[in-house]
Amino acid sequence: MNTGYIRITFILILLYLIMSFFEKSHTFAGSGGNDTTNSVSIDITNVKIENKAFKVGEKLTFSIDYGPIQAGIATISVVDKINFKERECYRIVSEAFSSKPFSIIFKVEDKVESIIDAQGIFSWKIDKHIHEGQYHSDKYYILDYFNNIAYSVDDTVKLSLIVQDALSSLFYLRTQKLEVGKSVIIQHFDNGKFYELEVKILKKEKIKVKAGIFDTILVEPLMTSMGVFRHGGGIKVWVTNDDKRMPVKMSTKIYLGPIGLGSINANLIEYKRID
């Protein structure tokens, strides 16, 4: 199994649900390109979303399992509130580490930090530090709605809509009304590109994980294939059927060409939830 394959599976499961797996096949209108000229800033003043889902102090811990093998541990934490661009924002951090046995084959140490507007629940900054085997990437983007650009050290793209990053997409979804049979549309930004993500609300289901038994809502982000790797059932995410919409399980079937290689699951093993 090549390292490119392993790296993709870790990125898929860890939202930066979700983190990088929130990608869709079409770019939405007015996005992309290097023309950053725009005289009218994006109006964020009246963007307000009621948030009953999460607060500072929440921490979710997941076991990343491939069949009976625990490949690693991941955490998603609402660390604190900070001032960013003169706005009150949440600082949310996700970290992933491979288990000791798995690290002998392929070591993973990932950290992703998202700055999310507390009033409007949208992204201001995404900062990703990905260290997986021989692959290393440290990259950030700041989303500047006042000047209509998204920029990093070596890239600047035009920004024409309020967007979510790979981690804030999950937290935005948690604030939305989830009705079975309907979809939630998320304008998504990742690695300098813009996507329209559709999250389908599939059904209500009671599930058991190590952290407990939960009444959940099953959702499915619709995704594009990645090179020779395809994801037959896409990503499935189970969130609690209450105001918190806490993710308790994530799962994806993985393939190498036409060959099915089983499923990778992220199962909630521990949580600190601020009610």
Backbone torsions as a table, in degrees:
resi	resn	phi	psi	omega
1	MET	NA	124.0	-174.9
2	ASN	-80.7	160.7	-175.4
3	THR	-66.8	-28.1	176.5
4	GLY	-61.0	-40.0	178.7
5	TYR	-63.5	-48.3	-177.7
6	ILE	-62.5	-41.6	-179.0
7	ARG	-61.2	-41.2	179.5
8	ILE	-63.2	-41.4	-177.6
9	THR	-66.6	-38.7	177.3
10	PHE	-65.3	-43.6	179.2
11	ILE	-62.6	-41.3	-179.2
12	LEU	-59.7	-48.2	-172.8
13	ILE	-73.3	-36.1	-172.2
14	LEU	-87.1	72.5	178.3
15	LEU	-29.5	47.9	165.2
16	TYR	-57.6	57.6	-172.1
17	LEU	-52.0	80.1	-142.7
18	ILE	152.2	91.3	-36.3
19	MET	-5.0	-110.5	-171.5
20	SER	-71.9	-4.5	-177.3
21	PHE	-84.1	1.3	176.5
22	PHE	-85.7	67.3	179.8
23	GLU	-123.5	146.0	-179.2
24	LYS	-127.5	159.9	-170.0
25	SER	-77.2	-21.1	-178.8
26	HIS	-115.1	142.4	176.8
27	THR	-81.1	140.0	-177.3
28	PHE	-86.9	160.7	-173.2
29	ALA	-59.5	139.8	174.1
30	GLY	83.1	7.5	-177.5
31	SER	-108.2	164.1	174.3
32	GLY	78.8	-179.2	179.4
33	GLY	85.3	165.4	-178.6
34	ASN	-103.0	0.4	176.6
35	ASP	-77.7	105.9	-175.7
36	THR	-102.4	15.4	-179.4
37	THR	-81.5	121.1	177.2
38	ASN	-163.1	118.5	-172.8
39	SER	-83.5	-16.5	-176.3
40	VAL	-108.7	120.7	-179.5
41	SER	-74.6	158.9	178.0
42	ILE	-74.7	129.7	-176.6
43	ASP	-82.1	110.2	178.3
44	ILE	-107.6	-0.1	-171.9
45	THR	-57.2	-45.7	-173.0
46	ASN	-101.1	13.7	177.7
47	VAL	-81.2	110.2	-178.6
48	LYS	-134.8	130.5	178.1
49	ILE	-127.2	127.3	177.9
50	GLU	-68.6	129.1	-176.8
51	ASN	-121.3	103.2	172.5
52	LYS	-106.3	2.9	-168.0
53	ALA	-86.7	-40.3	-172.5
54	PHE	-145.9	155.8	178.0
55	LYS	-141.4	166.7	174.4
56	VAL	-58.7	134.8	179.4
57	GLY	107.7	-14.4	177.3
58	GLU	-67.6	136.4	175.0
59	LYS	-143.7	126.1	179.9
60	LEU	-114.8	132.5	-179.7
61	THR	-119.7	128.0	-176.8
62	PHE	-119.7	144.4	167.9
63	SER	-94.9	129.7	178.7
64	ILE	-97.4	110.7	-169.8
65	ASP	-117.9	134.5	171.4
66	TYR	-115.6	97.9	-171.3
67	GLY	62.1	-131.5	-179.9
68	PRO	-81.5	-2.9	-174.5
69	ILE	-94.0	126.8	172.6
70	GLN	-85.5	109.8	-177.5
71	ALA	-82.8	-24.8	-178.3
72	GLY	179.2	-177.2	178.3
73	ILE	-126.6	140.2	177.0
74	ALA	-131.5	144.5	175.4
75	THR	-127.3	148.4	172.4
76	ILE	-129.3	121.2	-172.9
77	SER	-129.5	137.0	168.7
78	VAL	-90.3	97.3	-165.7
79	VAL	-75.6	-52.2	-176.5
80	ASP	-166.9	-177.3	171.2
81	LYS	-110.9	138.9	179.9
82	ILE	-133.2	168.1	172.5
83	ASN	-98.1	123.3	179.3
84	PHE	-136.8	125.0	-177.1
85	LYS	54.6	36.0	179.9
86	GLU	62.3	28.8	176.6
87	ARG	-126.7	144.4	173.9
88	GLU	-74.9	128.2	-174.5
89	CYS	-137.1	152.4	169.5
90	TYR	-86.0	141.5	170.3
91	ARG	-107.5	115.7	-175.6
92	ILE	-116.7	131.1	-174.5
93	VAL	-125.2	131.8	172.5
94	SER	-117.9	134.8	178.6
95	GLU	-130.6	145.8	178.7
96	ALA	-137.9	135.1	179.5
97	PHE	-135.1	135.0	175.6
98	SER	-72.2	151.3	176.7
99	SER	-69.9	162.4	-177.6
100	LYS	-58.7	-47.8	178.8
101	PRO	-62.0	-41.2	-179.2
102	PHE	-68.2	-32.7	-178.2
103	SER	-64.4	-24.9	176.6
104	ILE	-61.9	-36.8	179.8
105	ILE	-87.2	-42.6	-171.5
106	PHE	-158.2	106.6	-174.4
107	LYS	-89.0	134.1	179.4
108	VAL	-124.2	128.7	171.7
109	GLU	-140.8	95.4	-176.1
110	ASP	-113.8	143.5	172.6
111	LYS	-141.1	129.0	178.6
112	VAL	-127.8	130.3	179.8
113	GLU	-123.9	131.9	178.8
114	SER	-122.8	136.2	173.5
115	ILE	-103.3	117.4	-172.1
116	ILE	-119.1	129.2	178.8
117	ASP	-59.1	127.1	-175.9
118	ALA	-71.7	-30.6	-179.0
119	GLN	-83.1	-44.5	-173.0
120	GLY	-102.3	-7.4	-178.4
121	ILE	50.3	58.7	173.0
122	PHE	-136.5	164.4	-172.5
123	SER	-83.2	139.0	170.4
124	TRP	-109.6	-30.9	-176.9
125	LYS	-157.7	141.2	172.7
126	ILE	-127.4	130.4	-176.1
127	ASP	-131.1	112.2	-173.9
128	LYS	-117.0	129.8	175.6
129	HIS	-122.1	102.3	-173.2
130	ILE	-111.2	118.6	178.7
131	HIS	-130.9	101.6	-173.6
132	GLU	-136.0	107.9	-176.2
133	GLY	60.7	-127.1	178.3
134	GLN	-87.0	-2.4	-177.8
135	TYR	-91.1	127.3	178.5
136	HIS	-134.8	130.5	179.2
137	SER	-146.5	127.7	175.1
138	ASP	-124.3	112.9	-172.0
139	LYS	-146.5	138.4	173.8
140	TYR	-132.1	156.6	168.8
141	TYR	-134.3	136.8	171.3
142	ILE	-105.7	132.3	179.9
143	LEU	-100.3	104.4	-174.9
144	ASP	-100.3	95.3	-176.8
145	TYR	-74.3	-21.2	179.8
146	PHE	-72.9	-31.9	179.7
147	ASN	-112.6	6.9	174.4
148	ASN	58.8	42.3	177.3
149	ILE	-139.3	151.4	166.7
150	ALA	-113.9	128.0	-173.1
151	TYR	-141.6	153.9	172.0
152	SER	-133.1	-167.4	-179.2
153	VAL	-63.1	-38.2	-172.2
154	ASP	-121.4	17.4	-176.9
155	ASP	-154.8	141.6	174.3
156	THR	-140.7	128.7	179.0
157	VAL	-130.3	154.1	179.0
158	LYS	-68.8	139.0	179.8
159	LEU	-122.4	120.9	-175.5
160	SER	-122.4	-5.7	179.9
161	LEU	-138.4	158.4	171.1
162	ILE	-72.8	131.8	-172.1
163	VAL	-132.0	167.4	173.5
164	GLN	-112.0	149.4	172.3
165	ASP	-94.5	-174.7	-173.5
166	ALA	-67.1	-23.5	177.1
167	LEU	-97.9	-39.8	-179.8
168	SER	-66.5	-23.7	177.8
169	SER	-56.2	-40.7	178.6
170	LEU	-63.5	-44.2	-176.3
171	PHE	-72.0	-33.9	172.9
172	TYR	-63.4	-45.4	179.6
173	LEU	-57.7	-37.7	-178.3
174	ARG	-64.1	-22.3	-179.7
175	THR	-89.8	-6.6	-173.1
176	GLN	-92.2	156.6	174.5
177	LYS	-75.5	124.0	-176.9
178	LEU	-109.8	106.5	-179.1
179	GLU	-110.8	126.0	-178.6
180	VAL	-57.0	133.5	-179.3
181	GLY	92.9	-9.2	179.0
182	LYS	-110.8	178.8	-178.9
183	SER	-130.8	155.9	170.6
184	VAL	-113.1	129.0	179.7
185	ILE	-100.4	130.4	-178.9
186	ILE	-124.5	126.9	172.9
187	GLN	-82.6	118.5	-165.0
188	HIS	-122.8	140.9	179.3
189	PHE	-125.6	130.4	177.7
190	ASP	-153.8	129.5	176.0
191	ASN	53.3	41.8	175.4
192	GLY	82.3	6.3	-178.8
193	LYS	-125.1	154.1	-177.3
194	PHE	-113.5	138.2	-179.1
195	TYR	-137.0	154.8	168.5
196	GLU	-104.4	116.8	-177.2
197	LEU	-102.2	128.6	173.7
198	GLU	-105.0	125.7	176.3
199	VAL	-109.4	113.5	-178.6
200	LYS	-85.5	135.6	178.3
201	ILE	-96.1	109.7	-167.6
202	LEU	-90.5	-55.1	-175.6
203	LYS	-169.2	169.0	172.9
204	LYS	-96.8	142.6	-174.2
205	GLU	-156.7	140.4	173.9
206	LYS	-93.6	127.6	-179.2
207	ILE	-131.6	159.1	178.7
208	LYS	-119.8	128.4	172.5
209	VAL	-130.4	178.0	-176.3
210	LYS	-60.4	-31.5	-177.8
211	ALA	-75.6	-11.7	178.5
212	GLY	144.7	-172.1	176.2
213	ILE	-104.6	131.5	-172.9
214	PHE	-133.6	140.1	165.1
215	ASP	-79.8	123.6	-171.7
216	THR	-130.0	167.9	169.2
217	ILE	-117.2	128.0	-179.9
218	LEU	-92.4	125.4	178.8
219	VAL	-124.6	158.8	-178.5
220	GLU	-137.5	110.3	171.0
221	PRO	-70.5	130.1	178.7
222	LEU	-82.9	131.1	-169.3
223	MET	-125.7	165.8	170.9
224	THR	-98.3	159.4	174.8
225	SER	-74.4	160.3	-178.7
226	MET	-122.7	96.3	178.3
227	GLY	61.3	-130.9	-179.8
228	VAL	-79.3	-6.8	-178.1
229	PHE	-94.8	130.7	176.3
230	ARG	-126.4	161.0	-174.3
231	HIS	-126.5	94.1	-168.6
232	GLY	-53.0	-48.3	-179.9
233	GLY	-101.6	8.5	-176.6
234	GLY	65.9	-159.6	176.6
235	ILE	-97.4	134.2	173.1
236	LYS	-110.3	135.4	-179.4
237	VAL	-130.8	128.7	176.8
238	TRP	-104.8	121.6	177.0
239	VAL	-119.1	151.2	-176.4
240	THR	-64.7	143.0	-179.0
241	ASN	-87.3	65.3	176.7
242	ASP	-152.5	-172.3	-177.8
243	ASP	-66.3	-20.9	-175.8
244	LYS	-78.7	-30.0	-179.1
245	ARG	49.1	42.1	-176.7
246	MET	-74.0	127.0	177.1
247	PRO	-69.5	131.2	-179.6
248	VAL	-119.0	-18.0	177.8
249	LYS	-156.5	144.1	172.6
250	MET	-134.5	143.2	-176.1
251	SER	-148.5	143.2	173.0
252	THR	-143.4	140.1	170.3
253	LYS	-86.2	139.1	-175.9
254	ILE	-118.8	146.7	-176.4
255	TYR	-135.8	149.9	166.9
256	LEU	-118.1	101.1	-170.0
257	GLY	62.7	-129.3	-179.2
258	PRO	-86.6	-1.3	-172.7
259	ILE	-91.9	120.8	176.4
260	GLY	-76.2	133.1	-177.8
261	LEU	-115.0	19.2	178.3
262	GLY	91.7	-161.5	-176.4
263	SER	-123.5	149.8	168.3
264	ILE	-111.4	133.7	-178.3
265	ASN	-125.0	140.4	169.8
266	ALA	-109.2	111.0	-175.7
267	ASN	-111.0	130.1	179.1
268	LEU	-65.9	125.3	179.1
269	ILE	-113.1	-18.6	-178.8
270	GLU	-160.9	145.0	177.5
271	TYR	-149.7	147.5	169.9
272	LYS	-120.3	111.0	-175.0
273	ARG	-117.1	131.1	-178.8
274	ILE	-94.8	110.8	-177.3
275	ASP	-89.7	NA	NA
